[in-house]
Amino acid sequence: MTYEFSKFVSSTRINLITDEDATKSGIQNAFENWLIPRESADSTVLVYIAGHGTPMYFAPFDSVLYTNENNLSSQELGYWLERLDSQNIVLLMDFCNSYDYSLDINIDDIDIMTCGSMGQICWESEEYQGGIYSLALREAIKKPAEIDIDNDNIISTKELFAFMDQYMHVLFESNPPPAPQNPRIID
């Protein structure tokens, strides 16, 4: 994903944290020591979180099964986001119960996109190398001209959401998930 993004944004402006680096302290460190020093009120900040979660917690790499140990609460993520100066923050979340999780994040100047609606499971597949929502995002990154519906050379959150929602709808027509998955946007 970093390579695809680098066509549109300098790779020095992307901090990709995966696997054993995506611990709770690793995510906090990325906010405090990488993102906050680099962003400003004029910045557009996109925070993308994918993995597993519950209505109140995101489970980082070092999460302890059946406990909340090392989990990232929605209040903690909200606190880190609130510390940003940016007036244009987009939070994309691809994990089960991400909509429920988002309800505790009450910050001005943030658009939140979740992979599902209230209480929904967000489906993943080895064939698609992760979450279906993440697949839709990867496809969107490859096709900026298709996303920019009004041709103003700016991709709005609503345009991105519309593309991803339609992509998932078409994908689910040919390969329906066991239960509904309806992405949401909160702006």
N, C-alpha and C positions, 0 to 999 in steps of 0.2 A: 504494500500500500504506500509506503514512503516513496517508492519510485514513481508511481502514478501521480501522487500528490505533487511531486517535485516539478512536474510539468507546469503547474499553475502557481505554486508557492515554493519559495526557496527552501531547500531541505534543512537549512539552518534554523528554520522557523517551525520545525516539526520535532516533537520529542515522542518517540514510539517506545512504550514500555510494555514488555511482554514477559510471559512465563515467570521465572524465578525473580525477575526484576519488578514484577507487578505486585509486590507486597503492599500492605497498607502503608508502611513507612516509605516504601519506594514511590508510591503515588503522592504521599504528602511531600516528600522531598522534591518531586517534580514540580509541584505547585509552588512551594516556598523558594526553592533555589534555582529553578529554571524558568517557569512561566511568569511569576510575579515580577522578577527583575526585568523581563523583556517586554512586557505589555504596557500599554498606556490607554488613556481614555479614548483615543482614536483607533485602537487596535480592534480587529475582529478576532475573537477567540473562539475556537472550536474545541470542545472537550468531548472525546468519544470514549465511552466505557462499554466493554463487552465482557461477558462471562456468565456468572450465575448470581442469583439474588433472591431476596424475599421482599415482602412489602416494606420492610424497614432497613434492610441491609444489603449491600453489595459484597460479594465474597471474593476478596483478592486472592492471589496465589497462596498466601500463607494462612488462609482461613482454616479454622479448626472445625471439622465436620460435626454437626449437631450442637454447636455452641455458637456464641456470637464473638468468640475470641478472634481478634484480628480483623473482624468484619468492619466495613466502612458504613457508618450510619448515614442516612440522608441528611441529618443535621450537621454532621462533620463535613460532608461534601458541600453543603450549602454554605457553611462558614468559610471554607476555602474559596468558593466562587465569589462570595460576598467581598472578599479582600481584594478582588481584581478591580482595577480602575476602568477597564473597558466598558463602554456603553453599548457594546454589541457582542453578546456572549451567546453561543449556541451549544447546548448540551445534548448529545445524542447518546441514547442508552439502549444497548441490546442485551438484556437479561430478563428472565422471568420476573414478573411483578414490577417492571420498571415504571409503569404508569403510577402504581400505588406509591412506589418509592419517591417519585417526583412530586407528589402532593405536599411533602414537607419542605420543599425547596421554594421559598417565597422571596424572590429577588427581582427587583426592577431590572430592566434591560437584559433579560435573558429569554431566549426561546428554547423550549425543551421538546425534543422529539423522542418518543418512546416506541419500542418495537411492538407493543401491544396495549390493549385497554385494561381496565380494572380487572385484576386477578388473573390475567391471561398468561399462559405459557408462551414463550417465544421459541419457536422451533429452530433446531439446528440440524445439520446434516454433514456427514463426512464428505459426501459428494460435493457439497458447496463449500467445504473447508471452514465450517463454523455456522454462525447464525444466518438465517435467511435474510434478516434485516441488514446484517453486515454485508451480505452478498449484494443486496440492492444498493448500499452505499458505495461499494467498490465499483459497481456498474455505473453509478451516477458520476463518480470521479472521472471515469473514462469518457464521458459524453457531456461536457459542459455546455456545448451549443444546443443540445436537445433539452437541457434543463432550463435554460434562459428563455422562457416562454415569451416574455415581452421584448426580447432582443435589446436590452439596455446594458449588456455586458456586466451585469451584476446578478449573481444567483442568490435570490432571497431564500429564506428558510421555507417559505410556503412553496416556492418552485421546487426546491430540493425534496420536500416532503411529498409533493404531488408526483414527482418522478418515482420516488422510492415506493410509494403506495401503489401506483399503477404497475410497477415492475413486479411487486409481490403478488398483486391480484392476478396478473397474467401467469406467473409461475404457479400459483396455487390452483388455477383452472386446470392445468395439465397434471398436477401432482398435489392434490389437496392434503393439508395437514390433518392429523387426527382430531384436532379441535381448532376453533377459530383463532386467528391472530390478526388483530386489527390495530395497526400503528396509530399513534395519536400525536398531535402537535399542541403544545401549550405555549401561547405567545401573549 
